[in-house]
Amino acid sequence: MTLFGAAESPVTPHFSAPSLPNDPFGIYIHIPFCTHICPYCDFNTYANQSFRIPAYTEAVAREMQLWAPRFGTRIAESVFIGGGTPSLLEPHQIASILAACANEFAMSPVAEVTIEANPNDISERYCSEILAAGVNRISIGAQTLDRRGLRTLGRLHEANQVASAVKDAYAAGFENLSLDFIYGWPGQTLERWRSDLDQIISGCVGGSPPSHLSLYGLIVEPGTPMADAVHRGILTPIDDDASADFFELAISMLADAGWRHYEIANWATSTESAARHNAIYWRNGDYAGIGAGAHGHVDNSRIMNHPSPRRYMELLENSMSPASNIEQIDPRMAMGETMMLGLRLLEDGVSQEAFAERHGISITDQFEAVVEKFANLGLLESDEFRVRLTERGAMLANSVSAEFL
């Protein structure tokens, strides 16, 4: 099994990292509302506040007016409506958000427009209506097909609802469909994980395999209910070695089935179905971060919004910026982030040419000692075209990437 082509052979990169200053940008829109909060979640989410959604969608449109001058005539190539649970929004509310994007930004006519959705929110009618509103990619939060796992993760849906959601999305006309899964949850075994992967690959889930998969190892985040359950001995987390076994099993099974492992946690059935919006992050590119708690990145600045939906809306209603913090990114930090993020792109890595153009210095001049160290350990490979992780390096990506910061 191999993830990569020969290092000495130049290839046309799919996602050249880093991005350059005038490259297209992305638009991230955060919907912080949920029907309930999953015990492992540490995202900016709020339960029992769905009544705020109508006013919130209006606030989101107002914030776009503040972001638009930052990008001028640059092209927006993607919109990602994430959360939280964006599928709590009615199709007409999604349509109004996308209309505001078109009014304020120079949108590419072939922009990727993604919405995250819970399986139990989806019907064929709902999918047809959001497709008509302008959404062309749907990311369904399955997390697992195992009933014990669904209860451990605090999910409110069943495996058959995942299958129905996939079937309905395809029936409505979606061609670009992604499923999110979590592995390494307390109590999961390799056989349970193998069963999930078998069902995905074989097309048992909804009658046809998805075009994209995001597979995330569970991290028990401090301050979450799951962390409290672990502390009290109610749950026993899986150790790092076991988690690596789950990751390796996914790599092996999906490679055998012909999937492309193009990013640490992401697989695609084709070049066209790779996530273009997320690639903006991995390429250390620019994006507007719109919504309560959203983060944006432009002009060497990181902009963070107030997390409270109520406070976020109040500020915009009073014609004030919802930003709670603006961090200026110095050149050294920018280079480190380019390496940390770009190395996640397993096929393409970080381009020698693009790095020098973006940062005004070569990778060798800036990071020769770090690259040499990990190349000697067999974790990185470097040639005149790029620096990227080896197969072994992909297993230790976080440790390698941290050395560049």
Contacts in CASP RR format, 6 or more apart in sequence:
PFRMAT RR
TARGET T0000
AUTHOR 0000-0000-0000
METHOD contacts of the structure
MODEL  1
MTLFGAAESPVTPHFSAPSLPNDPFGIYIHIPFCTHICPYCDFNTYANQS
FRIPAYTEAVAREMQLWAPRFGTRIAESVFIGGGTPSLLEPHQIASILAA
CANEFAMSPVAEVTIEANPNDISERYCSEILAAGVNRISIGAQTLDRRGL
RTLGRLHEANQVASAVKDAYAAGFENLSLDFIYGWPGQTLERWRSDLDQI
ISGCVGGSPPSHLSLYGLIVEPGTPMADAVHRGILTPIDDDASADFFELA
ISMLADAGWRHYEIANWATSTESAARHNAIYWRNGDYAGIGAGAHGHVDN
SRIMNHPSPRRYMELLENSMSPASNIEQIDPRMAMGETMMLGLRLLEDGV
SQEAFAERHGISITDQFEAVVEKFANLGLLESDEFRVRLTERGAMLANSV
SAEFL
1 251 0 8 1.000
1 252 0 8 1.000
1 255 0 8 1.000
1 256 0 8 1.000
2 255 0 8 1.000
2 391 0 8 1.000
3 251 0 8 1.000
3 255 0 8 1.000
3 261 0 8 1.000
3 346 0 8 1.000
3 347 0 8 1.000
3 391 0 8 1.000
3 394 0 8 1.000
4 346 0 8 1.000
4 347 0 8 1.000
4 388 0 8 1.000
4 390 0 8 1.000
4 391 0 8 1.000
5 11 0 8 1.000
7 381 0 8 1.000
7 383 0 8 1.000
8 383 0 8 1.000
10 385 0 8 1.000
11 347 0 8 1.000
11 385 0 8 1.000
13 347 0 8 1.000
13 348 0 8 1.000
13 349 0 8 1.000
13 351 0 8 1.000
13 386 0 8 1.000
14 262 0 8 1.000
14 271 0 8 1.000
14 274 0 8 1.000
14 347 0 8 1.000
14 348 0 8 1.000
15 262 0 8 1.000
15 274 0 8 1.000
15 279 0 8 1.000
15 282 0 8 1.000
15 283 0 8 1.000
15 345 0 8 1.000
15 348 0 8 1.000
16 283 0 8 1.000
16 348 0 8 1.000
16 351 0 8 1.000
16 354 0 8 1.000
17 282 0 8 1.000
17 283 0 8 1.000
17 284 0 8 1.000
17 338 0 8 1.000
17 341 0 8 1.000
17 342 0 8 1.000
17 345 0 8 1.000
17 348 0 8 1.000
17 349 0 8 1.000
17 350 0 8 1.000
17 351 0 8 1.000
17 354 0 8 1.000
18 283 0 8 1.000
18 284 0 8 1.000
18 285 0 8 1.000
18 338 0 8 1.000
18 341 0 8 1.000
18 342 0 8 1.000
18 350 0 8 1.000
18 351 0 8 1.000
18 354 0 8 1.000
18 355 0 8 1.000
18 358 0 8 1.000
18 359 0 8 1.000
19 280 0 8 1.000
19 283 0 8 1.000
19 284 0 8 1.000
19 285 0 8 1.000
19 286 0 8 1.000
19 354 0 8 1.000
19 358 0 8 1.000
20 354 0 8 1.000
20 357 0 8 1.000
20 358 0 8 1.000
21 358 0 8 1.000
22 74 0 8 1.000
23 74 0 8 1.000
23 283 0 8 1.000
23 285 0 8 1.000
23 286 0 8 1.000
24 74 0 8 1.000
24 75 0 8 1.000
24 76 0 8 1.000
24 77 0 8 1.000
24 78 0 8 1.000
24 108 0 8 1.000
25 71 0 8 1.000
25 74 0 8 1.000
25 75 0 8 1.000
25 76 0 8 1.000
25 77 0 8 1.000
25 280 0 8 1.000
25 285 0 8 1.000
25 286 0 8 1.000
25 287 0 8 1.000
25 288 0 8 1.000
25 298 0 8 1.000
26 76 0 8 1.000
26 77 0 8 1.000
26 78 0 8 1.000
26 79 0 8 1.000
26 80 0 8 1.000
26 277 0 8 1.000
26 280 0 8 1.000
26 286 0 8 1.000
26 287 0 8 1.000
26 288 0 8 1.000
27 76 0 8 1.000
27 78 0 8 1.000
27 79 0 8 1.000
27 80 0 8 1.000
27 101 0 8 1.000
27 105 0 8 1.000
27 287 0 8 1.000
27 288 0 8 1.000
27 289 0 8 1.000
27 290 0 8 1.000
28 80 0 8 1.000
28 82 0 8 1.000
28 277 0 8 1.000
28 287 0 8 1.000
28 288 0 8 1.000
28 289 0 8 1.000
28 290 0 8 1.000
28 294 0 8 1.000
28 295 0 8 1.000
28 296 0 8 1.000
29 60 0 8 1.000
29 79 0 8 1.000
29 80 0 8 1.000
29 81 0 8 1.000
29 82 0 8 1.000
29 97 0 8 1.000
29 289 0 8 1.000
29 290 0 8 1.000
29 291 0 8 1.000
29 294 0 8 1.000
30 44 0 8 1.000
30 82 0 8 1.000
30 83 0 8 1.000
30 84 0 8 1.000
30 289 0 8 1.000
30 290 0 8 1.000
30 291 0 8 1.000
30 292 0 8 1.000
30 293 0 8 1.000
30 294 0 8 1.000
31 56 0 8 1.000
31 81 0 8 1.000
31 82 0 8 1.000
31 83 0 8 1.000
31 84 0 8 1.000
31 85 0 8 1.000
31 86 0 8 1.000
31 88 0 8 1.000
31 89 0 8 1.000
32 44 0 8 1.000
32 45 0 8 1.000
32 46 0 8 1.000
32 49 0 8 1.000
32 83 0 8 1.000
32 84 0 8 1.000
32 291 0 8 1.000
32 292 0 8 1.000
32 293 0 8 1.000
32 307 0 8 1.000
32 309 0 8 1.000
33 45 0 8 1.000
33 46 0 8 1.000
33 47 0 8 1.000
33 49 0 8 1.000
33 50 0 8 1.000
33 52 0 8 1.000
33 53 0 8 1.000
33 56 0 8 1.000
33 84 0 8 1.000
33 85 0 8 1.000
33 88 0 8 1.000
33 309 0 8 1.000
34 45 0 8 1.000
34 46 0 8 1.000
34 47 0 8 1.000
34 83 0 8 1.000
34 84 0 8 1.000
34 85 0 8 1.000
34 88 0 8 1.000
35 47 0 8 1.000
35 50 0 8 1.000
35 85 0 8 1.000
35 88 0 8 1.000
35 156 0 8 1.000
36 47 0 8 1.000
36 156 0 8 1.000
37 45 0 8 1.000
37 46 0 8 1.000
37 47 0 8 1.000
37 225 0 8 1.000
38 153 0 8 1.000
38 154 0 8 1.000
38 155 0 8 1.000
39 153 0 8 1.000
39 154 0 8 1.000
39 224 0 8 1.000
39 225 0 8 1.000
39 226 0 8 1.000
39 229 0 8 1.000
40 153 0 8 1.000
40 154 0 8 1.000
40 182 0 8 1.000
40 185 0 8 1.000
40 218 0 8 1.000
40 219 0 8 1.000
40 220 0 8 1.000
40 221 0 8 1.000
40 224 0 8 1.000
40 226 0 8 1.000
41 224 0 8 1.000
42 221 0 8 1.000
42 223 0 8 1.000
42 224 0 8 1.000
43 83 0 8 1.000
43 84 0 8 1.000
44 84 0 8 1.000
44 292 0 8 1.000
44 293 0 8 1.000
44 307 0 8 1.000
45 83 0 8 1.000
45 84 0 8 1.000
45 85 0 8 1.000
46 309 0 8 1.000
49 309 0 8 1.000
50 88 0 8 1.000
52 309 0 8 1.000
52 310 0 8 1.000
52 313 0 8 1.000
53 88 0 8 1.000
53 89 0 8 1.000
53 93 0 8 1.000
54 93 0 8 1.000
55 313 0 8 1.000
56 292 0 8 1.000
56 309 0 8 1.000
56 312 0 8 1.000
56 313 0 8 1.000
57 89 0 8 1.000
57 93 0 8 1.000
57 96 0 8 1.000
57 97 0 8 1.000
59 291 0 8 1.000
59 312 0 8 1.000
59 313 0 8 1.000
59 316 0 8 1.000
59 317 0 8 1.000
59 322 0 8 1.000
60 97 0 8 1.000
60 100 0 8 1.000
60 290 0 8 1.000
60 291 0 8 1.000
61 96 0 8 1.000
61 97 0 8 1.000
61 100 0 8 1.000
61 104 0 8 1.000
62 316 0 8 1.000
62 317 0 8 1.000
63 290 0 8 1.000
63 291 0 8 1.000
63 305 0 8 1.000
63 316 0 8 1.000
63 322 0 8 1.000
64 100 0 8 1.000
64 101 0 8 1.000
64 103 0 8 1.000
64 104 0 8 1.000
64 105 0 8 1.000
64 288 0 8 1.000
64 290 0 8 1.000
65 104 0 8 1.000
66 321 0 8 1.000
67 104 0 8 1.000
67 105 0 8 1.000
67 288 0 8 1.000
67 289 0 8 1.000
67 290 0 8 1.000
68 104 0 8 1.000
68 105 0 8 1.000
70 288 0 8 1.000
70 298 0 8 1.000
70 299 0 8 1.000
71 105 0 8 1.000
71 106 0 8 1.000
71 286 0 8 1.000
71 288 0 8 1.000
71 298 0 8 1.000
72 106 0 8 1.000
73 106 0 8 1.000
74 106 0 8 1.000
74 286 0 8 1.000
75 106 0 8 1.000
75 107 0 8 1.000
75 108 0 8 1.000
76 101 0 8 1.000
76 105 0 8 1.000
76 106 0 8 1.000
76 107 0 8 1.000
76 108 0 8 1.000
76 111 0 8 1.000
76 288 0 8 1.000
77 108 0 8 1.000
77 111 0 8 1.000
77 112 0 8 1.000
77 276 0 8 1.000
77 280 0 8 1.000
78 111 0 8 1.000
78 112 0 8 1.000
78 113 0 8 1.000
78 114 0 8 1.000
78 276 0 8 1.000
78 277 0 8 1.000
78 280 0 8 1.000
79 98 0 8 1.000
79 101 0 8 1.000
79 111 0 8 1.000
79 112 0 8 1.000
79 113 0 8 1.000
79 114 0 8 1.000
79 277 0 8 1.000
80 114 0 8 1.000
80 277 0 8 1.000
80 278 0 8 1.000
81 89 0 8 1.000
81 94 0 8 1.000
81 97 0 8 1.000
81 113 0 8 1.000
81 114 0 8 1.000
81 115 0 8 1.000
81 116 0 8 1.000
81 135 0 8 1.000
82 114 0 8 1.000
82 115 0 8 1.000
82 116 0 8 1.000
83 116 0 8 1.000
84 116 0 8 1.000
85 116 0 8 1.000
85 117 0 8 1.000
85 118 0 8 1.000
85 121 0 8 1.000
86 94 0 8 1.000
86 115 0 8 1.000
86 116 0 8 1.000
86 117 0 8 1.000
87 115 0 8 1.000
87 116 0 8 1.000
87 117 0 8 1.000
87 118 0 8 1.000
87 121 0 8 1.000
87 122 0 8 1.000
87 126 0 8 1.000
88 121 0 8 1.000
89 97 0 8 1.000
91 126 0 8 1.000
91 129 0 8 1.000
91 130 0 8 1.000
91 132 0 8 1.000
91 133 0 8 1.000
92 133 0 8 1.000
94 115 0 8 1.000
94 130 0 8 1.000
94 133 0 8 1.000
94 134 0 8 1.000
94 135 0 8 1.000
95 132 0 8 1.000
95 133 0 8 1.000
95 134 0 8 1.000
98 113 0 8 1.000
98 133 0 8 1.000
98 134 0 8 1.000
98 135 0 8 1.000
101 107 0 8 1.000
105 288 0 8 1.000
112 136 0 8 1.000
112 137 0 8 1.000
112 176 0 8 1.000
112 275 0 8 1.000
112 276 0 8 1.000
112 277 0 8 1.000
113 134 0 8 1.000
113 135 0 8 1.000
113 136 0 8 1.000
113 137 0 8 1.000
114 135 0 8 1.000
114 137 0 8 1.000
114 138 0 8 1.000
114 139 0 8 1.000
114 178 0 8 1.000
114 275 0 8 1.000
114 277 0 8 1.000
115 130 0 8 1.000
115 135 0 8 1.000
115 137 0 8 1.000
115 138 0 8 1.000
115 139 0 8 1.000
116 139 0 8 1.000
116 140 0 8 1.000
116 141 0 8 1.000
117 138 0 8 1.000
117 139 0 8 1.000
117 140 0 8 1.000
117 141 0 8 1.000
117 165 0 8 1.000
118 140 0 8 1.000
118 141 0 8 1.000
118 156 0 8 1.000
118 157 0 8 1.000
119 140 0 8 1.000
119 141 0 8 1.000
119 142 0 8 1.000
119 157 0 8 1.000
119 161 0 8 1.000
119 162 0 8 1.000
119 164 0 8 1.000
119 165 0 8 1.000
120 156 0 8 1.000
120 157 0 8 1.000
120 161 0 8 1.000
120 165 0 8 1.000
122 138 0 8 1.000
122 140 0 8 1.000
122 164 0 8 1.000
122 165 0 8 1.000
122 168 0 8 1.000
122 169 0 8 1.000
123 168 0 8 1.000
124 168 0 8 1.000
124 169 0 8 1.000
124 171 0 8 1.000
124 172 0 8 1.000
125 172 0 8 1.000
126 168 0 8 1.000
127 138 0 8 1.000
127 168 0 8 1.000
127 169 0 8 1.000
127 171 0 8 1.000
127 172 0 8 1.000
127 173 0 8 1.000
127 174 0 8 1.000
128 172 0 8 1.000
128 173 0 8 1.000
130 138 0 8 1.000
131 172 0 8 1.000
131 173 0 8 1.000
131 174 0 8 1.000
136 174 0 8 1.000
136 175 0 8 1.000
136 176 0 8 1.000
137 174 0 8 1.000
137 176 0 8 1.000
137 177 0 8 1.000
137 178 0 8 1.000
138 169 0 8 1.000
138 174 0 8 1.000
138 176 0 8 1.000
138 177 0 8 1.000
138 178 0 8 1.000
139 177 0 8 1.000
139 178 0 8 1.000
139 179 0 8 1.000
139 180 0 8 1.000
139 212 0 8 1.000
139 214 0 8 1.000
140 162 0 8 1.000
140 165 0 8 1.000
140 166 0 8 1.000
140 169 0 8 1.000
140 177 0 8 1.000
140 178 0 8 1.000
140 179 0 8 1.000
140 180 0 8 1.000
140 210 0 8 1.000
141 162 0 8 1.000
141 179 0 8 1.000
141 180 0 8 1.000
142 162 0 8 1.000
142 179 0 8 1.000
142 180 0 8 1.000
142 181 0 8 1.000
142 205 0 8 1.000
143 149 0 8 1.000
143 150 0 8 1.000
143 153 0 8 1.000
143 155 0 8 1.000
143 180 0 8 1.000
143 181 0 8 1.000
143 182 0 8 1.000
144 150 0 8 1.000
144 153 0 8 1.000
144 155 0 8 1.000
144 181 0 8 1.000
144 182 0 8 1.000
144 183 0 8 1.000
144 185 0 8 1.000
144 188 0 8 1.000
144 196 0 8 1.000
145 159 0 8 1.000
145 162 0 8 1.000
145 195 0 8 1.000
145 196 0 8 1.000
145 199 0 8 1.000
145 205 0 8 1.000
146 159 0 8 1.000
146 188 0 8 1.000
146 192 0 8 1.000
146 195 0 8 1.000
146 196 0 8 1.000
147 158 0 8 1.000
147 159 0 8 1.000
148 187 0 8 1.000
148 192 0 8 1.000
149 155 0 8 1.000
149 185 0 8 1.000
149 187 0 8 1.000
149 188 0 8 1.000
149 192 0 8 1.000
150 157 0 8 1.000
150 158 0 8 1.000
150 159 0 8 1.000
152 185 0 8 1.000
152 186 0 8 1.000
152 187 0 8 1.000
152 235 0 8 1.000
153 182 0 8 1.000
153 185 0 8 1.000
162 179 0 8 1.000
162 205 0 8 1.000
162 206 0 8 1.000
163 204 0 8 1.000
163 205 0 8 1.000
163 206 0 8 1.000
163 207 0 8 1.000
164 206 0 8 1.000
166 177 0 8 1.000
166 179 0 8 1.000
166 205 0 8 1.000
166 206 0 8 1.000
166 207 0 8 1.000
166 208 0 8 1.000
166 210 0 8 1.000
167 206 0 8 1.000
167 207 0 8 1.000
169 177 0 8 1.000
170 177 0 8 1.000
170 206 0 8 1.000
170 207 0 8 1.000
170 208 0 8 1.000
175 211 0 8 1.000
176 211 0 8 1.000
176 212 0 8 1.000
176 273 0 8 1.000
177 210 0 8 1.000
177 211 0 8 1.000
177 212 0 8 1.000
178 210 0 8 1.000
178 211 0 8 1.000
178 212 0 8 1.000
178 213 0 8 1.000
178 214 0 8 1.000
178 275 0 8 1.000
179 200 0 8 1.000
179 205 0 8 1.000
179 210 0 8 1.000
179 212 0 8 1.000
179 213 0 8 1.000
179 214 0 8 1.000
180 214 0 8 1.000
180 216 0 8 1.000
181 196 0 8 1.000
181 200 0 8 1.000
181 213 0 8 1.000
181 214 0 8 1.000
181 215 0 8 1.000
181 216 0 8 1.000
182 215 0 8 1.000
182 216 0 8 1.000
182 217 0 8 1.000
182 218 0 8 1.000
183 193 0 8 1.000
183 196 0 8 1.000
183 215 0 8 1.000
183 216 0 8 1.000
183 217 0 8 1.000
183 218 0 8 1.000
183 243 0 8 1.000
183 246 0 8 1.000
183 247 0 8 1.000
183 250 0 8 1.000
184 193 0 8 1.000
184 217 0 8 1.000
184 218 0 8 1.000
184 238 0 8 1.000
184 242 0 8 1.000
184 243 0 8 1.000
184 246 0 8 1.000
185 218 0 8 1.000
185 238 0 8 1.000
186 230 0 8 1.000
186 235 0 8 1.000
186 236 0 8 1.000
186 237 0 8 1.000
186 238 0 8 1.000
187 236 0 8 1.000
187 238 0 8 1.000
188 238 0 8 1.000
188 246 0 8 1.000
190 245 0 8 1.000
190 246 0 8 1.000
190 249 0 8 1.000
193 246 0 8 1.000
193 249 0 8 1.000
193 250 0 8 1.000
194 249 0 8 1.000
194 253 0 8 1.000
197 249 0 8 1.000
197 250 0 8 1.000
197 253 0 8 1.000
197 254 0 8 1.000
198 204 0 8 1.000
198 253 0 8 1.000
199 205 0 8 1.000
200 209 0 8 1.000
200 210 0 8 1.000
200 213 0 8 1.000
201 209 0 8 1.000
201 253 0 8 1.000
201 254 0 8 1.000
201 257 0 8 1.000
202 209 0 8 1.000
203 209 0 8 1.000
209 269 0 8 1.000
210 269 0 8 1.000
211 268 0 8 1.000
211 269 0 8 1.000
211 270 0 8 1.000
211 273 0 8 1.000
212 266 0 8 1.000
212 267 0 8 1.000
212 268 0 8 1.000
212 269 0 8 1.000
212 273 0 8 1.000
212 274 0 8 1.000
212 275 0 8 1.000
213 254 0 8 1.000
213 259 0 8 1.000
213 266 0 8 1.000
213 267 0 8 1.000
213 268 0 8 1.000
214 265 0 8 1.000
214 266 0 8 1.000
214 275 0 8 1.000
215 247 0 8 1.000
215 250 0 8 1.000
215 265 0 8 1.000
215 266 0 8 1.000
215 267 0 8 1.000
216 265 0 8 1.000
217 243 0 8 1.000
217 246 0 8 1.000
217 247 0 8 1.000
217 265 0 8 1.000
218 237 0 8 1.000
218 238 0 8 1.000
218 243 0 8 1.000
220 226 0 8 1.000
220 227 0 8 1.000
220 230 0 8 1.000
220 237 0 8 1.000
221 227 0 8 1.000
226 235 0 8 1.000
229 235 0 8 1.000
230 236 0 8 1.000
230 237 0 8 1.000
238 246 0 8 1.000
244 395 0 8 1.000
247 395 0 8 1.000
248 395 0 8 1.000
250 267 0 8 1.000
251 261 0 8 1.000
254 261 0 8 1.000
254 267 0 8 1.000
255 261 0 8 1.000
258 269 0 8 1.000
259 267 0 8 1.000
259 268 0 8 1.000
259 269 0 8 1.000
260 267 0 8 1.000
260 268 0 8 1.000
260 269 0 8 1.000
260 270 0 8 1.000
260 271 0 8 1.000
260 274 0 8 1.000
260 347 0 8 1.000
261 267 0 8 1.000
261 346 0 8 1.000
262 268 0 8 1.000
262 274 0 8 1.000
262 345 0 8 1.000
262 346 0 8 1.000
262 347 0 8 1.000
262 348 0 8 1.000
263 274 0 8 1.000
263 275 0 8 1.000
263 278 0 8 1.000
263 279 0 8 1.000
263 282 0 8 1.000
263 344 0 8 1.000
263 345 0 8 1.000
263 346 0 8 1.000
264 344 0 8 1.000
264 346 0 8 1.000
264 394 0 8 1.000
264 397 0 8 1.000
266 274 0 8 1.000
266 275 0 8 1.000
266 278 0 8 1.000
268 274 0 8 1.000
268 275 0 8 1.000
279 345 0 8 1.000
280 286 0 8 1.000
280 287 0 8 1.000
281 287 0 8 1.000
281 341 0 8 1.000
282 341 0 8 1.000
282 342 0 8 1.000
282 344 0 8 1.000
282 345 0 8 1.000
283 341 0 8 1.000
283 342 0 8 1.000
283 345 0 8 1.000
284 334 0 8 1.000
284 337 0 8 1.000
284 338 0 8 1.000
284 341 0 8 1.000
284 342 0 8 1.000
285 297 0 8 1.000
286 297 0 8 1.000
286 298 0 8 1.000
286 299 0 8 1.000
287 296 0 8 1.000
287 297 0 8 1.000
287 298 0 8 1.000
288 296 0 8 1.000
288 298 0 8 1.000
289 295 0 8 1.000
289 296 0 8 1.000
289 303 0 8 1.000
289 305 0 8 1.000
290 305 0 8 1.000
291 305 0 8 1.000
291 312 0 8 1.000
291 322 0 8 1.000
292 305 0 8 1.000
292 306 0 8 1.000
292 307 0 8 1.000
292 308 0 8 1.000
292 309 0 8 1.000
292 311 0 8 1.000
292 312 0 8 1.000
292 313 0 8 1.000
292 322 0 8 1.000
293 304 0 8 1.000
293 305 0 8 1.000
293 306 0 8 1.000
293 307 0 8 1.000
293 312 0 8 1.000
293 324 0 8 1.000
294 304 0 8 1.000
294 305 0 8 1.000
295 302 0 8 1.000
295 303 0 8 1.000
295 304 0 8 1.000
295 305 0 8 1.000
296 302 0 8 1.000
296 303 0 8 1.000
296 304 0 8 1.000
297 303 0 8 1.000
300 328 0 8 1.000
300 329 0 8 1.000
300 334 0 8 1.000
301 326 0 8 1.000
301 327 0 8 1.000
301 328 0 8 1.000
301 329 0 8 1.000
302 326 0 8 1.000
302 327 0 8 1.000
302 329 0 8 1.000
303 323 0 8 1.000
303 325 0 8 1.000
303 326 0 8 1.000
304 323 0 8 1.000
304 324 0 8 1.000
304 325 0 8 1.000
304 326 0 8 1.000
304 327 0 8 1.000
305 312 0 8 1.000
305 322 0 8 1.000
305 323 0 8 1.000
305 324 0 8 1.000
306 312 0 8 1.000
306 315 0 8 1.000
306 322 0 8 1.000
306 323 0 8 1.000
306 324 0 8 1.000
307 324 0 8 1.000
311 322 0 8 1.000
312 322 0 8 1.000
315 321 0 8 1.000
315 322 0 8 1.000
316 322 0 8 1.000
329 337 0 8 1.000
331 359 0 8 1.000
333 405 0 8 1.000
334 359 0 8 1.000
335 355 0 8 1.000
335 359 0 8 1.000
335 361 0 8 1.000
335 366 0 8 1.000
335 367 0 8 1.000
335 404 0 8 1.000
336 404 0 8 1.000
336 405 0 8 1.000
337 405 0 8 1.000
338 350 0 8 1.000
338 355 0 8 1.000
338 358 0 8 1.000
338 359 0 8 1.000
339 350 0 8 1.000
339 363 0 8 1.000
339 367 0 8 1.000
339 387 0 8 1.000
339 401 0 8 1.000
339 404 0 8 1.000
340 401 0 8 1.000
340 402 0 8 1.000
340 404 0 8 1.000
340 405 0 8 1.000
342 348 0 8 1.000
342 349 0 8 1.000
342 350 0 8 1.000
343 349 0 8 1.000
343 350 0 8 1.000
343 380 0 8 1.000
343 387 0 8 1.000
343 388 0 8 1.000
343 389 0 8 1.000
343 397 0 8 1.000
343 400 0 8 1.000
343 401 0 8 1.000
343 404 0 8 1.000
344 397 0 8 1.000
344 401 0 8 1.000
345 388 0 8 1.000
346 388 0 8 1.000
346 389 0 8 1.000
346 394 0 8 1.000
347 388 0 8 1.000
348 386 0 8 1.000
348 388 0 8 1.000
349 386 0 8 1.000
349 387 0 8 1.000
349 388 0 8 1.000
349 389 0 8 1.000
350 363 0 8 1.000
350 386 0 8 1.000
350 387 0 8 1.000
350 388 0 8 1.000
351 385 0 8 1.000
351 386 0 8 1.000
352 362 0 8 1.000
352 363 0 8 1.000
352 384 0 8 1.000
352 385 0 8 1.000
352 386 0 8 1.000
352 387 0 8 1.000
353 385 0 8 1.000
355 362 0 8 1.000
355 363 0 8 1.000
356 362 0 8 1.000
356 363 0 8 1.000
359 366 0 8 1.000
363 371 0 8 1.000
363 382 0 8 1.000
363 387 0 8 1.000
364 371 0 8 1.000
367 404 0 8 1.000
370 403 0 8 1.000
370 404 0 8 1.000
371 380 0 8 1.000
371 382 0 8 1.000
371 387 0 8 1.000
373 403 0 8 1.000
374 380 0 8 1.000
374 393 0 8 1.000
374 400 0 8 1.000
374 403 0 8 1.000
375 381 0 8 1.000
375 382 0 8 1.000
378 390 0 8 1.000
378 392 0 8 1.000
378 393 0 8 1.000
379 389 0 8 1.000
379 390 0 8 1.000
379 392 0 8 1.000
379 393 0 8 1.000
379 396 0 8 1.000
379 400 0 8 1.000
380 387 0 8 1.000
380 388 0 8 1.000
380 389 0 8 1.000
380 390 0 8 1.000
380 393 0 8 1.000
380 400 0 8 1.000
381 387 0 8 1.000
381 388 0 8 1.000
381 389 0 8 1.000
381 390 0 8 1.000
389 397 0 8 1.000
389 400 0 8 1.000
393 400 0 8 1.000
END
